[in-house]
Amino acid sequence: MKSNTFPLTVAAMVITACCALVGCASAGSNDKFLEDPITWTSSGVLIKPQSDENHKHVSIKDPTVLRYDGKWHIYATAYSTSARTWTMVYLNFKDWKDAGSAEQIPVDVNPALRGYHCAPHLFYFTPHKKWYFVFQSQQPQYCTSEDITDPTTWTAPKNFFKENPENMPRLPIDYHIICDDTHAYLFFTGDDGNFYRSRTKIEDFPNGFSDVEIAIKGERSYLFEGSMTYKIKGTDTYLTIVEGMSPARHYNAWISKDLNGEWTRVPGFSSFETPFAGINNVTFEEGADAWTRDISHGELLRDNYDETPTIDPDNLQFLYQGRDPSSDGMRYELLPYYLGLLTQDTSE
C-alpha cells in the first residue's frame, strides 16, 4: 500500500491544490471536514439479514439509503444460500432505533428481478418524475417506479449500454449516478484500482451514454470498490469516496469542481492509516462491541433524494457494511456482512 507520507514540498503543493478546490479556511464550516481529521463513532450492528422459507440470507450489504416521506428507505444486497446467488432486499423505518426490526422484503417478489442483481443505487430523477433503481447484473442496469416502497412495481431491468463499450474493464462493479446541470454521469469501479466514468445529456438519460474512460487511476489497496459521488452542500465541489481493500476495508476521498474533470486525492483522507472512514478513525459507541474491522461498502446519508446526491458536512453519517473478523477465510459469498451506522464526532 502507498505510504501517506509526502515530501514537504509535494505535500504543500497537494494541500494548496485541495484548498483551491474547496476554499479551505476562507470557506464556511461546510468545507472544514476536508481540512481537519475526521473521527467517527459507530453503532453496534443495526441490521442483520432476515430469512424466510424461500430465502436463506446470510448477509445484508452494499446499502443505498435515502430519506423520503418521513422514513428511511434502504435497498441492499443479500446473499441467498437457497438460490445460490446475490439478490436484493428492501426495508423502511422512521427512526434508526427501529432499523433492526424493520421487515426486509426480497426484491425477487418481482418476477422481473429474480436471479443475479446486486449493489443498488436509488434516486429520484426529477425530469422524469420517477424513481430510478440502478444495480449490477453484471452490466449496469436500471428499473423505474413511482413507488419505492413496493418492489413489485419496478419495471423490467434495462441495460444502460446496448453493448459493452470498448474501454469497459473486465469486471465493472458498483454503479452510481449523479447529475450536474447538463449531464448525467455513470460512475463505477473495475476491480482493478481504477474509477470509471461515462456520461449522457440530461435530456437523453437513461440513453446515450458515452464511451467509458478512467476518471481516477489508482491501486486496489486504496481504490477498489463501493464508490459513491456527492455534491458538497453549500459549495461547488464534488466528493467521491471509494473503498480501499487492504490491510482492511476502508474509505478514501477525492474532490473535484467538475464531474467530467480531474479528481484530486485528499491528503489526510487517502490511506488505511489516515482514511476518510476506517478502523483507524472509528470508535464504537459505549456498550457496543468492536464488531468489525472493515468499514466497507456503504453510503453517506444524503441531504436530498434526487439525481444530485448532496451531503451536509455539518451532519455526516455513513451507513456501512461490516463483519466479525473471525469470519476471515470464509468463502466470500458466505461472509456475514451486517449494517452499522457511523456518526461524525463533532465534539471538541
Secondary structure, 3 states (H helix, E strand, C coil): CCCCCCCHHHHHHHHHHHHHHHCHHHCCHHHHHHCCCCCEEECCCCECCCCECCECEEEEEEEEEEEECCEEEEEEEEEECCCCEEEEEEEEECCHHHHHHCCCEEHHHCHHHCCCCEEEEEEEEHHHCEEEEEEECCCEEEEEECCCCCHHHCCCCEECCCCCCCCCCCCCEEEEEEECCCEEEEEEECCCCEEEEEEEEHHHCCCCCCCCEEEEECCCCCCCEEEEEEEECCCCCEEEEEEECCCCCEEEEEEECCCCCCCEECCCCCCCCCCCECHHHEEECCCCCCCCCCCEEEEECCCCCECCCEECCCCCEEEEEECCHHHCCCCHHHCCCEEEEEEECCCC
